[in-house]
Amino acid sequence: MVHQEMEILVLTPHEQVLSTQIRSLRIPVESGYVGLHPSVESHVSAFEAGVINYRTTDRQINFLGTAGGLLICDGMRVTLLTPIAVVGENEETVLQQIDKILSHPTSEMETRTMLSRLEGKIVEELQKDRSERVV
């Protein structure tokens, strides 16, 4: 059975920013953008700072601005762990809000940015190690 929707959960260290059912999302990664749909293969990866767009179950497109972070997907739920997230219906407004926040980094934000980079490198190494064992 093919599922028509999946859950998106967006968490920052201080709050749950978003929890809703969606049909799809498009998220920035190092090599461009990746689209995720219900029943996608489970994976963990790093995602880049920028604007994520997602289609709700009523087919409306909404936007989520983040400072990048870690994506965990099991095919039925996408969890995004990020230090900062802003949700809205207008891409330009979300982009302006996230740019404003990122232009005044706190020491916590700088630390989280470094941890996010480290998480990304750990994920890359784990994936590389897994592919080497398969070959």
C-alpha positions in Angstrom: 0.0 0.0 0.0 1.4 3.4 -1.0 0.9 6.1 1.6 -0.3 9.5 0.5 1.1 11.5 3.4 3.8 11.6 6.0 4.5 13.6 9.1 7.1 16.4 9.4 8.5 17.2 12.8 10.8 20.2 13.2 12.7 20.6 16.4 15.0 23.2 17.7 16.8 23.0 21.1 14.1 25.2 22.6 10.8 24.2 20.9 8.8 22.1 18.5 8.4 24.4 15.6 6.2 22.3 13.4 4.3 19.0 13.5 1.9 18.3 10.7 1.0 15.8 7.9 2.4 16.6 4.5 2.4 15.2 1.0 6.0 16.1 0.0 8.9 18.4 0.8 11.9 19.9 -1.0 15.0 20.4 1.2 18.4 22.0 0.4 21.4 19.7 0.7 25.1 20.2 -0.2 24.6 19.1 -3.9 21.3 21.1 -4.5 17.8 20.1 -3.4 16.2 16.7 -2.5 12.5 15.9 -2.7 11.0 13.6 -0.2 7.7 11.8 -0.5 5.8 9.3 1.7 7.3 5.8 1.8 10.8 7.1 0.8 13.7 4.9 1.9 14.8 5.4 5.5 17.9 7.6 5.8 19.8 10.1 7.9 21.5 13.1 6.3 22.7 16.7 6.8 20.7 19.5 5.2 21.8 23.0 4.4 20.6 26.4 5.7 17.9 27.9 3.5 14.2 27.5 2.6 12.4 24.2 2.6 9.1 24.0 0.9 6.5 21.5 1.7 3.1 20.6 0.4 0.3 20.0 2.9 -2.4 17.4 2.7 -4.7 20.0 1.2 -2.0 20.7 -1.5 -1.1 24.1 -0.1 2.7 25.0 -0.3 4.2 26.4 2.9 7.8 27.4 3.7 10.3 26.6 6.4 13.5 28.6 6.9 16.3 26.9 8.8 19.9 27.2 9.7 20.6 23.7 8.4 20.9 20.6 10.5 20.2 16.9 10.6 17.4 15.1 8.7 16.1 11.7 10.0 13.5 10.0 7.7 11.8 6.6 8.2 9.4 6.9 5.2 6.5 7.9 7.4 8.0 10.7 9.3 10.7 13.3 8.5 12.3 14.8 11.6 14.4 17.9 11.1 16.8 18.9 14.0 18.0 22.5 13.5 19.1 25.3 15.8 16.7 27.8 14.2 13.5 27.4 12.2 10.9 29.9 10.9 7.6 28.7 9.3 5.3 30.7 7.0 3.2 30.8 3.9 5.3 33.3 2.0 8.8 32.3 0.9 10.2 35.8 0.8 9.0 36.6 4.3 10.5 33.4 5.7 13.8 34.0 4.0 13.9 37.6 5.4 13.2 36.3 8.9 15.8 33.6 8.8 18.4 35.9 7.2 17.8 38.5 10.0 18.3 35.8 12.7 21.4 34.4 11.1 23.0 37.8 10.6 23.2 38.2 14.4 24.7 34.9 15.5 24.9 34.2 19.2 27.7 32.1 20.8 25.1 29.3 21.1 24.4 29.6 17.4 28.1 29.5 16.5 28.5 26.4 18.6 25.5 24.7 17.0 26.7 25.5 13.5 30.0 23.8 14.3 28.1 20.8 15.8 25.9 20.7 12.7 29.0 20.5 10.4 30.5 17.8 12.7 27.2 15.8 12.5 27.3 16.1 8.7 30.8 14.8 8.6 29.9 11.9 10.9 27.0 10.9 8.7 29.2 11.0 5.6 31.8 8.8 7.3 29.1 6.3 8.4 27.7 6.2 4.9 31.1 5.8 3.4 31.9 3.0 5.9 28.6 1.3 5.1 29.2 1.4 1.3 32.8 0.1 1.7 31.4 -2.9 3.6 28.8 -3.6 0.9 31.4 -3.7 -1.9 
